[in-house]
Amino acid sequence: MIEELLPGTVVAVEVRGHEDPGPASLFPEEAELVARAVAKRRREFAAVRACARRAMDKLGVPPQPILPGERGAPRWPSGLTGSMTHCDGYCAAALVRATDLASLGIDAEPDDTLPEGVLEAVALPAEAERLRRLTADRPDLHWDRLLFSAKESVYKAWFPLTGKWLDFSEADIVITADPGERRRGSFRAALLVPGPWVGGRRLTHFDGRWTARDGLLATAVAVAHD
């Protein structure tokens, strides 16, 4: 799901709940971070890092610990940038050489309604109105959760470029479906605060892709150097 949303230079590895992600052993410094966590959290933590290390191997990079940095963002090996995501029964990691992309962000969510109160916390009035129209036209897809996922992917792409928090209210996202498609499309996030400088230009928006399949929603944002 994730790989089809990203440029060909990106290596993505994903696993479902019943699949084997490969060796899920943790480096000692990683294991220490989740030593007191519940078993489910430890499994997800290990599985998504197993995905990331498989992606490293495909890029010819030796396996290394992936530790959280500022605000929990993963610290990648020198020369790489990437993103990770997990939800119930699914996890994925996407990595790319930093020379090929400036940043990327991925997110996966269950294709289900957001918990009560979350939409009001994350959606701008204009976004909420667009969601109402999308839901009226296409009630088979949970557009509120898709908006949430898109905002998560935007934030994950934003933070490595800025080192700053991006509030849900600071990006206005328009979601569209591809012509002739019902479960795949794109989105544009207009930044309502000054964007980062990339390749000699200040970004005013992020563009992303989305898909819905097998009970899951997935979104991804790739930021080019030029």
N, C-alpha and C positions, 0 to 999 in steps of 0.2 A: 504493500500500500504506500509506504513512505517513499520508496525509491522512485516510483513513477511520478511523484510530485516534484522531483528535484533534477537539476542538470546532470548530465552524464558523468561529470567529473566527481560527483559525490558517491561515496560508497555507503550504502545503508544495509543494516542487518536487523531483522525483526524476528520475533518468535511469538507464537500463541501459547496459551496456557498449557496445552498438551504436548508442545514440542520441546525438544531438548536444545537449550541455547549453547550447549558445549560446556566445557569446564567452567564452573561458576565459583571457583575458589577466589578468595579475596587476598590482596596484599595485606600484611599485618596492619599497616596504617589505615587501610579501608575498614578492615574488620573491627578495629577499635571504635570507629565512628558509629557502628550499629550494634555494638556489643550488648547494649541494654534495650534495644528495640524489640518489638514483637516479631514473631517468626515470619509473618507475612511481609513485613517491612524488610527484614533481612533477605528474604528470597528475592523480592523485587530489586533491591539494591544490588545483589549479586548478579541477577539475571541480566539487568540492563548493562552492567559493566562487562559481562561476558560478551554481549552483543558488540559493545564498543571495542573490545580487544580483538574480536574477529574482524571488525572493520579496520583496525590498525594493521592487522596482519595482511589484509588485502592491499593496503597501501605500502607495505614493506616496512612498517614501523614495529619495533619490538614491543611486546606487551608491557604496559606500565600502569602504575596506580592512577586512578582518576579521583582526585580529591576535590571537595567543594571549596570554591574560593569565596569572594565577596558575594553576599546575598545568595549563597548556595550554588552559583553558576559553576559548572565543572571546569577545572583547570586542565587543559589539553596539553599533550606533548608539544614541544617547540616545533613550529612549522605546520601545525594542524589547527583546524577550527572545527567545531561540531556542535551537536545537540543530542539530547537523550529525552525519552519520554516513556512513561509506563502508566497503564491503567489496569483494571481488573482483567486478568487473562491475556494481557498483551504488553510487550515492551519492544522498544526499537532504539537504535543509535544510528546517527548519520555523521560521517566524517569526510573532510575534504582538505586538500592541501591549501594552506593559507594563501599561496600564490594564485590559486584558481578562484577563490571566493573570499570576499571580505568578511562575511558572516553568514550564518544560517540558523534557523530555528524550526523545530518540529514539535508537534503535539498530537496525541491520540486521546480520544474520549469515547465512552459508550454512547451509542446512538439512542439517547434517552433524554427525557426532559431534565433540565437543571433543577437542583433542589430549590425549594421555595425561598424566595428572597434574593437569590443569587443574580438573576437577570437584572433586577432593579439596581443592584450594586455595580454591575459591570457595563450596562448598556446606556449610551446617550439617548436622549429623546428621539433624535432622528434615526438612530439604529433600531430602537424599539418599534418605531413606525414601519420601517422597512421589513422587520421581522414579521410584523402582523400581516403585511401584504404577501410575503413569501409563504407564510403558513397557510393563508387562505387559498393560495394558488397550489401549493404543494404540501398538504398536511402529512404526507408519508415520511417526511424528514424533520428531525428536531433542529430547527434553525437556531433556537436559542443556545443549544449546546455547541453548534457549529461556530457561532459568533464567539463564544467563550474560548473555544479551541484556537480560533484565528488570533484572538488577542494574546493568548499564551505564546503562540509561535512568533508573533510580532515582538513581544517582549524579549523572548530568547534571542532573537536576531539583533535587537536594539542594544541590549546590555553590554555585550562584548565591544561594541563600537563606542560606547559612551561611559560605561562604568556607573551609570545613573539609573535610578528607578524610573519606570514609565507607568503612570497610573492608567487604569482602564479608561478613564475619561479623557486621556490625552491623545487618543487615536480614534478616528471615526472610520469605521470599516463598512465598505459596501461589498456585499456578496452577490455573485452572479453565477448562473449555471452555464456550462458550455452549450452552444447551439446543438439541439438534438439530443442532449444528454440530460438525464434526470438525477444522476448520482455523482456528478463530477463537475468541477468548475474552478473559478478563480475568485480572488478578492483583492481589494486595494485598501490599504490603511493610510488615510491622510493624517499626517502628524499635526497635532494642534499645538505643539511646542517646537522650538528650533531643533532640527534634526542634526545628526552627526555629519561631519565632513568625510566623504569617501571619494577617492580618486579626483580630488580637486573640486568637488561640488558638494553643496549641502543638500542632503536628502530631504525631500518634502513628503515622501510617502514610501511605504513598503508594498511590494506586490507579492502575492502568494497564490498557492493552489490548494484545492481541497478535494476529497473524495469520501464517499460513504459506501461501506461494503461489510457484509457479514456481521452486522450489529455494531460496527465501529465507525467513527468519524476520524479522519486524519487531515491535518493541515501542515503546510510547510512554507517557509519563506527563505529565499536565497538572495543574498545581496552581492551583486557583482562589483568589481573594482572600478568599472567604467560604464 
